[in-house]
Amino acid sequence: MTRYETDAADALSEFLAAVPDGQRVRVRVLLTDRRVGGRGLRALYALFGADGRIPAALPEEVVEVYLSDDEAEPLHDCEACGLPVPVHAGRRCGHEAAVEREYFPVCPCCGGRTGRHAYWSRRGPY
């Protein structure tokens, strides 16, 4: 196994460890088999991988949205803790998708407000 494959396997294991036990098998299938859906979960996984900040635990209700809504995408985040939260994405206009349904106007982890780029907009310029 190459170093990249080892790192990828470690990252997947770390992400799956954050998923509640009862959802872990379904999440693994969606992340590893593109033929069965899971676009939103793969986007969430990629966000955590890019930031290098996989949480210790993902809220069960957040994971359930990805498992039950094929159009859910992590387009909003919490302004306080930065948790990406799913929204039901609708039609696309340019690079941004229209939001048809907000599942979590308040963060299920910390109670902070959520919205598009809420966490990063509060961080200010680099």
Backbone hydrogen bonds, N-H to C=O, Kabsch-Sander energy under -0.5 kcal/mol:
donor,donor_aa,acceptor,acceptor_aa,energy
6,T,2,T,-2.3
7,D,3,R,-2.9
8,A,4,Y,-2.7
9,A,5,E,-2.2
10,D,6,T,-2.4
11,A,7,D,-2.5
12,L,8,A,-2.4
13,S,9,A,-2.3
14,E,10,D,-2.4
15,F,11,A,-2.4
16,L,12,L,-2.9
17,A,13,S,-1.8
18,A,14,E,-0.8
18,A,15,F,-1.1
19,V,15,F,-0.6
19,V,16,L,-0.8
23,Q,20,P,-2.0
24,R,20,P,-1.0
24,R,21,D,-0.8
27,V,23,Q,-2.3
28,R,24,R,-2.5
29,V,25,V,-2.1
30,L,26,R,-2.2
31,L,27,V,-2.3
32,T,28,R,-1.8
33,D,29,V,-1.8
36,V,33,D,-1.8
37,G,34,R,-0.9
42,R,38,G,-2.6
43,A,39,R,-2.1
44,L,40,G,-2.3
45,Y,41,L,-2.7
46,A,42,R,-2.3
47,L,43,A,-2.2
48,F,44,L,-2.2
49,G,45,Y,-2.2
50,A,46,A,-2.6
51,D,47,L,-2.2
52,G,48,F,-2.0
53,R,48,F,-1.1
58,L,18,A,-3.5
62,V,59,P,-0.6
63,V,59,P,-1.9
64,E,60,E,-2.4
65,V,61,E,-1.2
66,Y,62,V,-1.3
67,L,63,V,-1.7
68,S,64,E,-1.8
69,D,65,V,-2.2
70,D,68,S,-0.5
72,A,69,D,-1.6
73,E,87,V,-2.3
75,L,73,E,-2.0
76,H,85,V,-1.6
77,D,115,G,-2.5
78,C,83,L,-1.5
79,E,113,R,-3.0
82,G,78,C,-1.2
85,V,76,H,-2.8
87,V,73,E,-2.1
88,H,101,R,-2.8
89,A,71,E,-1.9
89,A,87,V,-0.9
90,G,98,A,-3.8
93,C,96,E,-2.4
96,E,93,C,-1.0
98,A,91,R,-3.2
100,E,88,H,-2.8
100,E,98,A,-0.7
101,R,88,H,-1.2
103,Y,86,P,-0.9
103,Y,101,R,-0.6
107,C,112,G,-3.4
111,G,107,C,-1.4
114,T,105,P,-1.8
115,G,77,D,-1.7
118,A,115,G,-1.5
121,S,117,H,-2.4
122,R,118,A,-0.9
122,R,119,Y,-0.6
123,R,120,W,-0.8
